[in-house]
Amino acid sequence: MDVQGNKLGSSFGRFSVADLNTLEWWSVERLLVVGLVGIVTLFMFSQLFWGRKRNLPLGPRGLPIIGNIHQLRNDTMHITFMQMAEKYGPIMYLKLGSRGVVVASTAETAYEFVKVQDLVWAGRQTSMAHDILTNYKMDIAGAPYGPYWRHLRKICAQELFTSKSLESFRFPRAQEFNQMVKSIMDDVQEGKIVQLNLKLNHLAFNNLTRMMLNKR
């Protein structure tokens, strides 16, 4: 018995991971499937149990990875928000991908966010690309609220947004506004749908480029 036990022990001692490739159940496809199922299961359990512990507003439950993006469409987004507000209340929580978003759907709750609790919500989340381009939030748009941001605002108020500075760009602004009105009239005469939000975005962008680069 001892001799047989030594033989078995020596045979198992020589057994390596490379020998597992010869087994039928050991395959790359099955490993990938098991790993994917494990990741999805851990994600769902974390959202189900850990997510409920946080003090968050009510909101529709989203799908893994994409969240509630599939429920939002550009043409009917206002109707979707109205229906969600009727079901979950004036403040609701959505998941846009991996990022959580709190939505205020009434004037009273919006006033609470932007006036009463404005310092709490003064900061904004930025992307990694934005942090790299701005040397980690050194611009006025992405800098957190504090002494540095107030200093940038003071410079803008005293140097960039003065009456004299804005008056110097009056003619380019008038040109861009007239161009926008002309494009709206052309769309109406051709029977096209006037997308006013795109027109206003183009107007703002062209004004900025005219002010910074002196060209459209």
C-alpha positions in Angstrom: 0.0 0.0 0.0 2.8 2.4 0.8 4.5 1.7 -2.5 1.2 2.3 -4.4 0.6 5.5 -2.4 4.1 6.8 -3.3 3.5 6.0 -6.9 0.2 7.9 -6.9 1.8 10.8 -5.0 4.6 11.0 -7.5 2.2 10.9 -10.5 0.1 13.7 -9.1 3.3 15.7 -8.3 4.3 15.5 -11.9 0.8 16.7 -13.0 1.2 20.3 -14.4 -1.2 22.9 -15.7 -0.1 22.1 -19.3 -1.7 18.7 -18.9 -5.1 20.3 -18.3 -5.3 21.2 -22.0 -5.8 17.5 -22.7 -9.0 17.4 -20.6 -12.3 17.8 -22.4 -13.8 20.3 -19.9 -10.8 22.7 -20.0 -11.3 25.0 -23.0 -10.9 28.7 -23.7 -14.5 29.0 -24.7 -15.8 27.7 -21.5 -13.5 29.8 -19.5 -14.7 32.9 -21.3 -18.3 32.0 -20.7 -17.8 31.3 -17.0 -15.9 34.5 -16.6 -18.5 36.6 -18.4 -21.3 35.0 -16.4 -19.4 35.7 -13.2 -18.8 39.4 -14.0 -22.4 40.0 -14.9 -23.6 38.2 -11.8 -21.3 40.3 -9.5 -22.4 43.5 -11.3 -26.1 42.6 -10.8 -25.7 41.7 -7.2 -23.7 44.9 -6.5 -26.4 47.0 -8.1 -29.2 45.1 -6.3 -27.8 45.1 -2.8 -25.0 47.8 -2.5 -27.0 50.3 -4.6 -30.0 50.1 -2.3 -27.9 51.1 0.7 -27.2 54.6 -0.8 -29.7 57.3 -0.1 -30.8 57.9 -3.7 -34.0 59.1 -5.2 -36.4 56.7 -6.8 -36.0 56.0 -10.5 -36.4 53.4 -13.2 -34.1 50.4 -13.0 -31.6 50.4 -15.8 -29.9 47.6 -17.7 -26.3 46.5 -16.9 -23.6 48.6 -18.5 -25.9 51.0 -20.5 -28.2 52.0 -17.6 -31.3 54.0 -18.7 -29.9 55.2 -22.0 -32.2 52.9 -24.0 -35.2 54.7 -22.5 -34.2 58.2 -23.7 -34.7 59.4 -27.2 -34.0 62.8 -28.5 -37.4 63.3 -30.2 -39.5 62.1 -27.2 -37.2 62.8 -24.3 -39.5 65.5 -22.7 -42.4 63.1 -22.8 -40.3 60.3 -21.2 -39.2 62.6 -18.4 -42.9 63.7 -17.8 -44.0 60.1 -17.5 -41.1 59.2 -15.2 -41.9 62.2 -13.0 -45.5 61.1 -12.7 -44.3 57.7 -11.5 -41.2 58.4 -9.4 -41.8 62.0 -8.3 -40.2 65.4 -9.0 -36.7 64.1 -8.2 -35.5 60.9 -9.8 -32.3 59.0 -10.3 -31.1 57.7 -13.7 -28.0 55.8 -14.8 -26.4 57.0 -18.0 -23.9 54.2 -18.7 -21.8 54.0 -15.5 -22.6 57.5 -14.3 -25.5 58.3 -12.0 -27.7 61.4 -12.7 -30.2 63.1 -10.5 -33.0 64.8 -12.5 -35.2 67.6 -11.1 -38.4 67.8 -13.1 -40.3 70.7 -11.5 -39.5 74.4 -11.0 -39.6 74.1 -7.2 -37.0 71.3 -7.1 -34.8 73.0 -9.8 -34.9 76.2 -7.6 -33.7 74.1 -4.6 -30.8 72.8 -6.6 -29.6 76.0 -8.3 -30.5 78.6 -5.6 -30.8 77.1 -2.2 -28.2 74.3 -2.4 -26.2 75.8 -5.2 -22.8 75.5 -3.5 -23.3 71.8 -2.9 -23.9 71.3 -6.7 -21.5 73.9 -7.9 -18.9 71.4 -9.1 -19.1 69.2 -12.2 -17.8 65.9 -13.2 -15.3 65.9 -16.1 -13.9 63.3 -18.4 -10.3 62.1 -18.5 -9.8 63.8 -21.8 -11.0 67.1 -20.4 -8.6 66.8 -17.4 -5.7 66.1 -19.7 -6.4 69.0 -22.1 -6.9 71.5 -19.2 -4.1 70.3 -17.0 -6.5 68.8 -14.5 -9.4 71.3 -14.4 -7.4 74.5 -14.7 -10.1 76.1 -16.9 -13.1 78.1 -15.6 -15.6 75.6 -17.0 -14.2 72.5 -15.1 -12.5 74.0 -12.1 -14.1 73.1 -8.7 -15.8 75.9 -6.8 -13.3 77.7 -4.6 -10.7 80.5 -4.5 -9.1 79.5 -7.8 -12.5 79.5 -9.6 -13.5 82.8 -8.1 -10.1 84.3 -9.2 -10.8 83.1 -12.8 -14.3 84.6 -12.7 -12.9 87.9 -11.5 -10.5 88.0 -14.4 -13.3 87.2 -16.9 -15.6 89.8 -15.4 -12.9 92.5 -15.4 -11.1 91.7 -18.7 -13.3 89.6 -21.0 -17.0 90.4 -20.3 -16.8 94.2 -19.9 -19.0 96.5 -21.9 -16.1 97.8 -24.0 -15.0 94.2 -24.8 -18.4 93.0 -25.7 -19.1 96.2 -27.8 -16.1 95.5 -29.9 -17.7 92.3 -31.1 -21.1 93.8 -31.9 -20.7 93.7 -35.6 -19.6 90.0 -35.8 -22.6 89.1 -33.6 -25.0 91.0 -35.8 -23.6 89.2 -38.8 -24.0 85.8 -37.3 -27.6 86.6 -36.1 -28.6 87.8 -39.6 -27.0 84.6 -41.0 -29.1 82.5 -38.7 -32.3 84.4 -39.6 -31.6 83.9 -43.3 -31.0 80.2 -42.9 -34.4 79.9 -41.0 -36.2 81.7 -43.8 -34.5 79.5 -46.4 -35.7 76.4 -44.6 -39.2 77.7 -44.3 -39.4 78.6 -48.0 -38.1 75.1 -48.9 -40.6 73.4 -46.7 -38.0 72.0 -44.3 -38.4 71.4 -40.6 -36.7 74.2 -38.7 -34.5 72.8 -36.0 -34.1 75.8 -33.8 -31.9 74.2 -31.2 -29.3 73.4 -33.9 -29.5 77.0 -35.3 -28.9 78.4 -31.8 -26.0 76.1 -31.2 -24.4 77.1 -34.5 -25.0 80.8 -33.6 -23.3 80.4 -30.2 -20.4 78.4 -31.7 -19.8 80.8 -34.6 -19.8 83.8 -32.2 -17.2 82.1 -30.0 -15.0 81.3 -33.0 -15.3 84.8 -34.3 -14.3 86.2 -31.0 -11.4 83.8 -30.5 -10.1 83.2 -34.0 -11.8 86.0 -36.0 -13.3 83.5 -38.4 -16.3 81.1 -38.6 
